[in-house]
Amino acid sequence: MEYTKTDFENMGKCVKRELELRKRVYPKWVAAKRMSQQKADYEIREMEKICNYFDYMYIYSEPEQKKLF
C-alpha cells in the first residue's frame, strides 16, 4: 500500500492527539501508582519519535497529483 502526503498528514495528526492525551493522563497514573515515571517517560519519548517520523514523511513525501479525469 502506498501512502499519500495527505495520509501522512492525517496519521501525524492522529499520533499528535494521542501524544497530548498521554501527556495529560500519564502524570495522574504515575501519581496513582498505576504506572512508573520511568515507563511514562519511555512511552512519551517513543510517541514523540513516531510524531517526528510522520512529520518527516509528510515533509519529504511527493506532492499528490490531481486527477485530470
Residue pairs with C-beta under 8 A, 6 or more apart in sequence:
3 11
3 57
3 61
4 61
4 64
5 58
5 61
5 62
5 63
5 64
6 64
8 54
8 57
8 58
8 61
9 58
11 54
12 51
12 54
12 55
12 57
12 58
15 47
15 50
15 51
15 54
16 51
18 47
19 44
19 47
19 48
19 51
22 40
22 43
22 44
22 47
23 44
26 35
26 40
26 43
26 44
27 40
29 35
29 40
30 36
30 37
30 40
